Amino acid sequence: MKATILNPIVLIPARLGSTRLPGKVLAEIGGQPMIAHVLKRAQEAGLGPVAVACCETQVAEQVEASGGAAVLTNPDLPSGSDRIFAALQSLDPEGHHDVIVNLQGDLPSIDPLYLAAVLKPLAQGYDIGTLVAPITTEAERQAPSVVKCACAFADGAEIAPALYFSRHLIPSGKGPFWHHIGIYAYRRAALAQFVSLPPSPLELRERLEQLRALEAGLRIGATRVAEAPFGVDTPEDLERARETLSRCA
């Protein structure tokens, strides 16, 4: 039986600590910090309330100055998933929101329609929804930073089970390859279970948090979209984001 999605909330984990681009969530793009652009994209999706789960007052102040809601969380939390769960407990202790969308804070130009797309697997009974896009270049195929998802879409299908994730090219043989986009929609119970679990063996081996969910038996469904959104991880990415968003202004 298909489950009904009733009341989503969008949570954006954001922290200043970044190995390759420290402080990137507050990096200026078109006169605004990057987190303000991500916040706006989430609000434009119109799915429900939006809040930023952060651990520094500087981030919270910038979010609030941009008209958004911020929740300060423990800086010692190990991951963005833990951060959004802590924010959820603070914002919604009574459990009104049954679906949580986890939107990364470094996607300033993401299409708001992608946030609706990530909900679609939950309507088919999956515990977690995520997104994939076709891999189109050899550079994508070979880059360890591009996470690949093993999934197979039936003819005309928009959603498929996500069977495995890897930094290596999978699966073998002829056929399309899929670029995993790190946006998730969790059923509330699935998120609670996920953050209660220790890191799993395959998660540690591949350095991919979503493998913990698969190893625990949670079902992940992937919605395919046209192309992967542009994320900001390096100074070069930041300059590209500035150019892209200036053209869209």
ABEGO torsion letter per residue (X at the ends): XBBBBABBBBBBBBBABBAABBGAAABBBGGBBAAAAAAAAAAAAGAEBBBBBBABAAAAAAAAAAGBBBBBBBAABABAAAAAAAAAAAABAAGABABBBBBBAABAABBAAAAAAAAAAAAAGBABBBBBBBBABAAAAABAABBBBBBBBBBGBABBBBABBBABBOBBEBEBBBBBBBBBBBBAAAAAAAAABBBBAAAAAAGBAAAAAAAAGBBBBBBBBABBBBBBABAAAAAAAAAAAAAAX
